Every structure is written in structure tokens, then in C-alpha cells.
Amino acid sequence: MSVRAAVTRDLDGLRRRFAEHGQDHVFRFWDALDAQARERLARQAEAIDLAALDQARGETARRLAPGTRTLASAPIVRRPEHGGDASSWRAATELGEELLASGGVGVMVVAGGQGTRLGFDGPKGTFPIGPVTGRSLFELQAQKIRGVRRRFARPVPWYVMTSQATDAATRAFFERADWFGLPKDDVFVFCQGMVPAIDFEGRLILERPDRIAEAPDGHGGSIPALARSGALDDLARRGVHTVSYYQVDNPLVRVADAAYLGFHAGARAEMSCKVIRKRDPHEKMGVVARLGGPQGRVGIVEYTELDDANRFARDAGGELVYWAGSIAAHVFEAAFLRRIAADVDRCLPFHASRKKIPGVDAAGRALRPAQPNGYKLERFVFDALPLAARSAIVEARREEEYAPVKNAEGEDSPETTRRALVAQYRAWLEAGAIRLPADAPWIEVDHSVIDGCEDARRIQLGDAAQAGEAIRIGQGAHA
């Protein structure tokens, strides 16, 4: 089922249906609404499948119920410095490069979020993060895609998922930037769905007297949105069978990483996942484990649903048993995405997240809660992982691949993200023996030219001053 239903236009029947499901409060202001407001509310209410909403509430209640889940460690491809086989990494890189050279890879970013937590008015992908230039998250990622296109002389289509709140602004941003130097036809922008919000008793929350509160349906909403928008058909038309997926807030992400793609292809995987070692048990990352015990399917447990017995479990050496935190960088086979989209309500059930949801009181006065007052329902894309016939779980280095910008200050803030970018750039230029001025505290590279140590070695520059716009040097970070 879906929480969306076909429009019926039977107002009396609609109100009876809501009353039968204990949701008749949605119409408490009906008599005070004008004709246009009534129409808006009726159309929104008609599109909600209340039976499916009841089912989602029951599933999330069971999932949030206290108790210890049975988990076991999952097999993980380890980095060579952590005991992994260096020759297997070389072989995977070669296989991934063959895949990229064949033109069978596309890239997808989920970018439906706004920059509210950063104190930024706009889609998060438009947030200025370049340490010297203030280039946006979108622009740095577009540079990476241009670099992949250059290295393998093949188109790399970019699928950009937005939300209702960010779609128009994102499209306008791409238009103003002339698609960041990418062919316009190779950028496919599509919008995720919306789902109603409920209070802790399961009652729909009214955002206004004439509107039910709704929220985007989570990163898992990307899969049905791919099908609904025609993006899956676009993949097929292009001959793209493998999709590299990431979230927009992580500028260190390796877009279409050859080694990762190679491990995925070598395992004949339908879906794969990258992980890093968690800083501590409290870090807000989903962990990879076998679900149900040693013979269970490999999956990801969201940090909000990980019980303390597993969260703090340690092995004989004192290390966390469930150390492998997902960085939300996946690889999918397009055929697998199509299969999940066709049965999305079974494959990707809704999860409930406690949130502060603005609404109105019984008198219609606006409420801005100081504490969480209800649940936003979201699909998690990683719920598809246990459904994959085969998967590859691949370890990454945090300092090379994960520095998200999530908070205005402190951990995972613009400051920490920019410093992580600069540290990465320094490491690349050092590997390429490219000299920097002694007084160069802030550095930024053009990822379409230098996107790793190999690129820095390839361009054979003795001094950063010879790089022109490819290496930018500044005295202070962009504010």
C-alpha cells in the first residue's frame, strides 16, 4: 500500500472515512474555512490512504518497542592497513575502471534537505563549502563528475533528487550555474514524495486549519521517485546498469569510486555499502550487521533503533563489535532498483522519527513546539540491503571520504568540513610533489582536474603557482 490514494471527490464519504480512522479532527475548522481553503484541505485529505497510514503506525510502534535485537557481525572488505588484501584492492580498481570505461555507470545524489540547521536559507546542496572560493556542495560534486567523464571519456548521467521544498530553487540554481559545465541533458532532476506527520497518539497533525502537516518521505523515497519520474527508464535508455548513490551533505564523497564499483561488480552484488569505523558508540550512524544472528541477511540498523546491548557491545580485544558505520554511499544495480520500486511498501516500510512539528491548537492558533511532539514518517534506502541477493560491504578511510556538513557549529559543521577538505587537498598535492607557499593555510582544488593522489601525480607540476585555477590558495576560509 501507499499512504497516497486516488482522489474521490465524495466529501461526505471522505469525512466519514476520516472519522472511522479516528482522524475526524482534521475537519474541525471546516465551517470557518472559505471555499478555496476547503478545496485545498479536501484534495490533500483525499490523497491520504488512511489504512496504509494505520499500518505504518503499527510497524513503527513495533520497531520502536524496547528490546534487544539479535545481531551478528557482517563480512566487510577491509582496507589493506586494517588487514585487507592489497592485491584484491588493485584488482577491484581495475575492474571498476573497466566498468566506468564501458559507460554503464550513473550517479545519484539525494538532495531534498534544506539548510535550516546550518542557518542557511536554501537547499542544502547550494550551501557554500569551498574553503577558498565558497563553491557550493553541488558545484564540488559536479566537478567530480566532470573529472570522471574526462578520465574515462564517457557520459556519466547525474540524477538529482529534490523535495517539494527544494525542487524549484535547485532547478533555478542549476540553470544559473549553466549546469556546472555538464551537458544539461545529462542532469536529471526529480522530486521525492511527501507523507503526513502524526502525533504520538497517531493522529494527523494540522499545520494550518486548512492543511495537514507533511514531510518528505526520506532518502528511501528516492527509489519510488526514480520510477515515478521516469529516471529508471532514462537509465535503461542510456544503457546504464549501475548507480553510484550518495548524500549531498558530504563533500568528501568519492563519486563513482572505481575500487568500490569493482568490489560491487566482482561480488555480483545488487546493492553495496561503504562503512567507516565509528568514533564512539554514540556516533549517529547506522551500523552494518547480520540481522537475526550469524545466518541472517546483511543489513543496516539505524542508530535510533540500535539498543544499548548492541550499541556498547565489545569484543575480546575491547573493540566495538558493531563498529562499521554506514556513510550513506551505496551502489545499486538498476534492475534491483526497479524491483524494489515495484513493491516499495513491503521492501521499504516507514520508520518514525521524533520531531518538533509546527501545528495549530484546538482554537487554530499557531504552535511552535520546543520539544518533539510527533513523528515524521520516512523510508530508509538501506532497508533494501537485506533484499539484495548479494552485497559488498567495503571499508573506507574517514579522513578521505566522510566529512558531512550537518550542524551550524561544532562537530560536522562547515568549519570542520572545510578543514577536512583542506587536509585532503594537502595530502593530494604532497603525493604529487606539488609545492605550496609556506603561508597557505587554506587550499582548494578543482576536482575536475585533481580528484586524488593519482591526478596530482599525473599533472606533473612542481609548484601550485603553475596550476592556474586548478589550485586556489587563500588566507581564510569562505564565511
C-alpha positions in Angstrom: 0.0 0.0 0.0 0.9 3.7 -0.3 -0.2 6.4 2.1 -1.4 8.1 -1.1 -4.8 7.2 -2.5 -6.8 8.2 -5.6 -8.9 11.4 -5.3 -12.6 10.5 -4.8 -14.4 13.9 -4.6 -17.0 12.4 -2.2 -16.8 14.9 0.7 -19.4 13.3 3.0 -17.7 9.9 2.4 -14.3 11.5 3.0 -15.3 12.9 6.3 -16.9 9.6 7.4 -13.7 7.7 6.4 -11.6 10.0 8.5 -13.9 9.6 11.4 -13.8 5.8 11.2 -10.0 6.0 11.5 -10.1 8.4 14.4 -8.9 11.3 12.3 -12.1 13.5 12.2 -10.2 16.3 13.9 -8.7 17.2 10.5 -12.0 18.9 9.7 -12.6 20.7 13.0 -12.2 24.1 11.3 -14.2 23.2 8.2 -17.1 25.5 8.9 -14.8 28.5 9.3 -12.9 27.9 6.0 -13.7 29.7 2.8 -14.4 27.7 -0.4 -10.7 27.7 -1.6 -9.4 26.6 1.8 -12.0 23.8 1.9 -10.9 22.7 -1.6 -7.2 22.6 -0.6 -7.9 20.6 2.6 -10.2 18.1 0.8 -7.8 17.5 -2.0 -5.0 16.9 0.4 -7.1 14.6 2.6 -8.4 12.6 -0.3 -4.8 11.7 -1.3 -4.1 10.0 2.1 -4.6 6.3 2.3 -5.7 6.0 6.0 -5.5 2.2 6.1 -1.9 2.4 4.9 -1.2 5.1 7.5 -2.6 2.8 10.2 -0.3 0.0 9.0 2.7 2.3 9.0 1.9 3.4 12.6 1.7 -0.2 13.7 5.0 -1.1 12.1 6.9 1.9 13.5 5.5 1.2 17.0 6.8 -2.4 16.9 10.1 -1.2 15.6 10.5 1.4 18.4 9.4 -1.1 21.1 12.2 -1.7 23.7 14.1 -5.0 23.5 17.4 -6.4 22.3 17.7 -7.3 18.6 19.7 -10.4 17.6 22.6 -9.2 15.5 25.9 -10.7 14.4 29.0 -9.2 12.7 28.8 -8.8 8.9 31.6 -9.7 6.4 33.4 -6.5 5.4 36.1 -5.8 2.8 38.8 -4.2 4.9 41.3 -1.6 3.9 44.8 -3.1 3.4 46.1 -1.2 6.5 43.5 -3.0 8.5 44.3 -6.5 7.3 42.7 -6.4 3.8 44.3 -7.9 0.8 46.1 -5.2 -1.2 46.1 -7.2 -4.4 42.3 -7.5 -4.2 42.0 -3.7 -4.0 44.2 -3.3 -7.1 42.1 -5.9 -8.9 38.8 -4.2 -7.8 40.1 -0.8 -9.0 40.9 -2.3 -12.5 37.5 -3.9 -12.7 35.8 -0.7 -11.6 37.7 1.3 -14.2 36.6 -1.1 -16.9 33.0 -0.6 -15.8 33.4 3.2 -16.0 35.1 3.0 -19.4 32.1 1.0 -20.6 29.7 3.9 -19.9 27.5 1.7 -17.7 27.6 3.9 -14.6 25.3 6.7 -13.4 25.4 8.9 -10.3 22.6 9.7 -8.0 22.5 12.3 -5.2 19.7 12.7 -2.6 19.4 16.4 -2.0 15.9 17.1 -0.7 17.1 18.7 2.5 17.2 22.4 3.4 20.0 24.2 5.1 17.9 25.2 8.2 20.2 23.6 10.7 23.1 25.5 9.2 21.3 28.8 9.5 21.1 28.8 5.7 18.1 29.8 3.7 18.1 27.4 0.7 18.6 23.8 -0.4 21.5 22.3 1.4 23.2 21.4 -1.9 23.5 25.2 -2.6 25.4 25.8 0.7 28.8 27.4 0.1 31.5 25.0 1.3 34.6 25.6 -0.8 37.4 26.6 1.6 38.7 29.4 -0.6 36.0 30.1 -3.3 32.8 29.3 -1.4 31.7 26.9 -4.2 28.6 25.1 -3.3 28.3 21.4 -2.4 26.6 20.9 -5.8 29.5 22.5 -7.6 32.2 20.5 -5.9 30.3 17.3 -6.7 29.7 18.4 -10.3 33.5 18.9 -10.6 34.0 15.3 -9.5 31.6 14.1 -12.2 33.3 16.2 -14.8 36.6 14.6 -13.7 35.2 11.0 -14.1 33.9 12.0 -17.6 37.3 13.3 -18.5 39.2 10.3 -17.3 37.1 7.7 -18.9 35.8 9.7 -21.9 32.2 8.5 -21.3 29.0 10.3 -20.3 28.1 10.0 -16.6 24.4 11.0 -16.0 23.7 12.7 -12.7 20.3 12.0 -11.1 19.5 14.7 -8.5 16.6 14.1 -6.1 14.9 17.1 -4.6 11.9 17.6 -2.4 8.9 19.9 -2.7 10.7 22.4 -0.5 13.9 22.4 -2.6 12.9 21.5 -6.1 12.2 24.9 -7.7 15.2 26.5 -6.0 17.5 23.6 -7.0 16.5 23.8 -10.6 17.0 27.5 -10.7 20.4 27.2 -9.1 21.5 24.6 -11.8 20.1 26.9 -14.5 22.0 29.9 -13.2 25.2 27.9 -13.0 24.7 26.6 -16.6 24.6 23.0 -15.1 28.2 23.4 -13.8 29.7 22.6 -17.1 27.8 19.4 -17.6 25.5 18.7 -20.5 22.0 19.7 -19.5 20.6 16.5 -20.9 22.9 14.5 -18.6 21.4 16.1 -15.4 18.0 14.6 -14.4 16.3 16.4 -11.6 13.4 14.6 -9.9 11.3 15.1 -6.7 10.7 12.8 -3.8 7.2 12.3 -2.3 5.6 13.6 0.8 4.0 11.8 3.7 1.7 13.0 6.5 3.1 13.7 10.0 1.4 12.2 13.1 1.4 13.0 16.8 2.5 10.4 19.5 -1.1 9.1 19.5 -1.1 8.5 15.8 -3.3 11.5 15.0 -2.6 13.5 11.9 -1.2 16.9 12.8 -2.8 20.1 11.3 -0.1 22.5 10.1 -2.8 25.1 9.5 -6.6 25.0 9.7 -6.7 24.1 6.0 -3.5 21.9 5.7 -2.3 18.6 7.1 1.4 18.7 8.1 3.5 16.7 5.7 7.2 15.9 5.3 9.5 14.4 2.6 9.4 10.6 2.7 13.1 10.1 3.4 16.1 9.1 1.4 14.3 5.8 0.8 11.8 7.8 -1.1 14.4 8.1 -3.8 13.7 4.7 -5.1 9.9 5.0 -5.9 10.7 8.6 -7.1 13.2 7.2 -9.6 10.4 5.0 -11.0 7.7 7.7 -10.8 9.8 10.3 -12.5 10.9 8.2 -15.4 14.5 8.2 -14.2 14.7 4.4 -14.3 13.5 4.4 -17.9 16.2 7.0 -18.6 18.9 4.8 -17.1 17.7 1.9 -19.4 17.7 4.2 -22.4 21.3 5.2 -21.8 22.4 1.6 -21.1 23.3 2.5 -17.5 23.0 -0.6 -15.3 24.9 0.5 -12.1 24.2 3.6 -10.0 26.6 5.3 -7.6 24.5 6.8 -4.8 25.4 9.4 -2.1 24.0 12.2 0.0 24.6 15.8 -0.8 26.0 16.9 2.6 29.3 15.0 2.3 31.7 16.9 0.0 34.5 14.2 0.6 32.4 11.5 -1.0 34.1 9.6 -3.8 31.8 9.9 -6.7 31.8 6.7 -8.9 34.8 5.3 -7.0 36.5 2.7 -9.2 37.6 0.4 -6.4 34.2 0.4 -4.8 32.5 -0.3 -8.1 34.9 -3.1 -8.7 34.2 -4.8 -5.4 30.5 -4.4 -6.1 30.8 -5.9 -9.6 33.2 -8.7 -8.5 30.7 -9.8 -5.9 27.9 -9.7 -8.5 26.1 -7.5 -5.9 22.7 -5.9 -6.3 23.4 -3.3 -3.6 26.5 -2.4 -1.7 27.5 -0.2 1.2 30.6 1.8 2.3 31.5 1.9 6.0 33.9 3.6 8.3 34.9 2.9 11.9 32.6 4.8 14.3 34.3 7.4 16.6 32.4 6.0 19.6 29.2 4.1 20.4 27.2 7.3 20.4 28.0 8.5 16.9 24.8 9.0 14.9 25.4 6.4 12.2 23.6 3.3 11.2 25.6 0.2 11.7 26.1 -2.8 9.3 25.3 -6.2 10.8 23.7 -9.5 10.1 20.1 -9.2 11.1 18.8 -12.0 13.2 22.1 -13.7 14.0 25.1 -15.3 12.2 22.9 -16.8 9.4 20.9 -13.6 8.9 20.9 -11.2 6.0 23.3 -8.3 5.9 21.6 -5.0 6.7 21.8 -1.7 8.4 20.3 -0.8 11.8 19.6 2.9 12.2 21.3 4.5 15.2 17.9 5.5 16.7 16.8 1.8 16.6 20.0 0.3 17.9 19.5 -1.0 21.5 22.2 -0.3 24.1 23.2 -4.0 24.4 24.4 -3.9 20.8 25.4 -0.3 20.8 28.0 -0.8 23.5 29.0 -4.5 22.7 32.7 -5.0 22.6 34.8 -8.0 21.5 37.6 -9.7 23.5 40.1 -7.0 22.3 37.9 -4.2 23.6 36.8 -3.0 20.2 33.2 -2.2 19.3 31.5 -5.3 17.8 29.3 -3.0 15.6 31.9 -0.5 14.6 31.0 -0.3 10.9 29.1 2.9 10.4 27.4 3.5 7.0 28.4 6.7 5.3 25.3 6.5 3.0 27.4 5.8 -0.1 25.8 2.9 -1.9 26.0 1.2 -5.3 22.8 -0.2 -6.8 22.0 -2.3 -9.9 19.3 -0.6 -11.9 17.3 -3.8 -12.1 17.3 -4.1 -8.3 16.1 -0.5 -8.0 13.2 -1.3 -10.4 12.3 -4.4 -8.4 12.2 -2.5 -5.1 10.2 0.3 -6.6 7.6 -2.1 -7.8 7.0 -3.4 -4.2 8.1 -0.4 -2.2 5.7 -0.6 0.8 6.8 -4.1 1.6 10.5 -3.5 0.8 10.9 -0.1 2.4 8.5 0.3 5.4 8.1 3.6 7.1 10.2 4.5 10.1 9.2 7.1 12.7 11.5 9.9 13.8 10.6 12.1 16.8 10.4 15.7 15.6 9.2 19.2 16.5 6.3 19.6 14.1 4.7 23.1 13.9 0.9 23.0 14.0 -2.2 24.6 15.4 -4.1 24.2 18.7 -7.8 23.5 19.1 -8.5 27.2 18.6 -6.4 27.4 15.4 -3.6 29.3 17.0 -0.1 28.5 15.6 2.1 26.2 17.8 5.9 26.1 17.6 6.8 23.2 19.9 10.0 23.4 21.9 10.2 19.6 22.2 9.3 16.8 19.8 5.6 16.5 19.6 5.1 13.8 16.9 6.6 11.6 14.3 7.7 12.2 10.7 7.5 9.0 8.7 10.4 8.2 6.5 11.6 5.4 4.2 15.3 4.4 4.7 17.1 3.4 1.5 19.3 1.0 3.3 16.2 -1.2 4.2 16.7 -2.6 0.7 20.1 -4.1 1.6 18.8 -7.3 3.1 16.7 -7.9 0.0 19.8 -7.9 -2.3 20.7 -11.4 -3.5 24.4 -10.4 -2.9 26.1 -7.3 -1.5 29.6 -5.9 -0.9 30.4 -4.0 2.3 33.5 -2.0 1.8 35.6 -0.1 4.3 36.7 3.5 3.7 39.0 5.9 5.4 37.1 8.6 7.3 39.6 11.3 6.6 39.4 10.6 2.9 35.7 10.0 2.4 33.5 11.4 5.1 33.1 14.9 6.5 29.4 15.8 6.3 28.2 19.3 7.0 25.2 18.9 9.3 25.4 21.4 12.1 26.0 25.2 12.3 28.8 24.8 14.8 30.9 22.1 16.5 31.1 18.6 15.1 30.1 18.1 11.4 29.9 21.8 10.9 31.1 24.0 8.0 34.3 24.7 9.8 35.2 21.0 10.4 34.2 20.1 6.9 36.3 22.8 5.3 39.3 21.8 7.4 38.8 18.2 6.3 38.7 19.3 2.7 42.0 21.3 3.1 43.7 18.4 4.8 42.7 16.1 1.9 43.9 18.6 -0.7 47.3 19.0 1.1 47.7 15.2 1.1 46.9 15.0 -2.6 49.4 17.8 -3.5 52.1 16.3 -1.3 51.6 12.9 -3.1 52.1 14.8 -6.4 55.2 16.6 -5.1 53.4 19.9 -5.8 54.9 22.7 -3.7 52.7 25.2 -1.8 53.6 28.6 -0.3 54.6 28.5 3.3 51.8 30.9 4.2 48.9 28.9 2.5 46.5 28.0 5.4 43.6 27.5 3.0 43.6 25.5 -0.2 41.0 24.4 -2.7 41.4 22.3 -5.9 39.2 21.9 -8.9 38.0 18.3 -8.6 37.6 18.1 -12.4 41.4 18.4 -12.7 42.6 16.9 -9.3 40.5 14.4 -7.5 43.0 12.3 -5.8 46.7 11.4 -5.5 46.9 9.9 -8.9 45.6 13.1 -10.6 48.1 15.2 -8.6 50.9 12.9 -9.8 49.6 12.9 -13.4 49.6 16.6 -14.0 53.4 16.8 -13.1 53.5 20.2 -11.6 56.4 21.3 -9.4 54.6 24.3 -7.9 51.0 25.2 -7.1 51.5 28.6 -8.8 51.7 26.8 -12.1 48.2 25.2 -11.7 46.2 28.3 -12.5 42.6 27.9 -11.4 43.0 24.3 -10.7 44.6 25.1 -7.3 43.3 28.1 -5.3 45.1 29.5 -2.3 43.7 31.8 0.3 44.3 33.4 3.7 41.0 32.5 5.2 38.0 30.2 4.7 34.9 31.4 3.0 32.5 32.7 5.5 
